[in-house]
Amino acid sequence: MAEHSSPFTAGPGGVMTDEVGVVTGALELRTTVDEECVLTAWVRYEGADEWYRVTGGACALVAPEDHEPVHALLLGVLNRPEG
């Protein structure tokens, strides 16, 4: 399983997760791709142990090489330090 991870700051609306609802503030995005080429997005509070699935944050990729650009795209959408 491949993964990418990046720190970011969520905007005022935060990020909706399946497990705990909205999380805000200094977070970390992790995307994983399984053997079936399905990407899943996860977030956690910076420095925490628990990861939470981003609601609606899974998709099938055409090829494993798509992982890095999709991770970068998600990071660009979620990282809103100024709101």
C-alpha positions in Angstrom: 0.0 0.0 0.0 1.4 3.4 -1.0 0.9 6.5 1.0 1.6 10.3 1.0 1.3 12.6 4.0 1.3 16.4 4.3 0.5 18.9 7.1 -2.1 21.6 6.5 -4.5 24.0 8.2 -8.2 23.5 7.7 -10.4 26.5 7.1 -13.3 27.7 9.2 -15.6 24.9 8.0 -13.0 22.2 8.9 -12.9 18.8 7.3 -15.8 16.3 7.7 -14.8 12.9 8.8 -16.8 9.6 9.1 -15.8 8.8 12.6 -15.9 12.1 14.6 -17.6 14.7 12.4 -15.8 18.0 11.7 -12.1 18.5 12.6 -10.4 21.9 12.4 -7.1 23.6 12.9 -3.6 22.2 12.3 -4.1 18.8 10.7 -2.3 16.2 8.6 -3.6 14.7 5.4 -2.6 11.1 4.5 -3.7 9.4 1.3 -3.4 5.7 0.8 -3.8 3.6 -2.3 -4.6 -0.1 -1.9 -3.8 -3.0 -4.3 -7.0 -2.4 -6.2 -5.9 1.2 -6.9 -8.5 2.8 -4.6 -7.3 6.0 -2.9 -8.6 6.8 0.6 -8.0 10.2 2.3 -7.4 10.4 6.1 -6.9 13.3 8.5 -5.6 13.6 12.0 -4.8 16.4 14.4 -1.1 17.3 14.0 0.9 15.0 16.3 -2.1 12.8 17.2 -2.2 9.0 16.8 -5.8 8.6 15.6 -6.6 8.9 11.9 -10.1 9.6 10.6 -11.5 8.9 7.1 -12.4 12.1 5.2 -16.2 11.8 4.3 -16.4 11.2 0.6 -12.7 10.9 0.4 -12.3 7.7 -1.5 -12.0 7.1 -5.3 -10.7 4.6 -7.8 -7.6 5.7 -9.6 -6.9 4.8 -13.2 -3.2 4.1 -12.4 -1.0 4.1 -9.3 0.9 7.0 -10.8 -2.3 9.2 -10.2 -1.8 9.0 -6.4 0.6 11.9 -6.0 -1.3 14.4 -8.2 -4.6 13.5 -6.5 -3.0 13.9 -3.1 -1.7 17.3 -4.1 -5.1 18.3 -5.4 -6.8 17.3 -2.1 -4.2 19.2 -0.2 -4.8 22.3 -2.3 -8.6 22.1 -1.6 -8.3 21.4 2.2 -5.4 23.7 3.1 -7.1 27.1 3.8 -5.1 28.8 6.6 -6.7 32.1 5.8 -10.2 30.8 5.6 
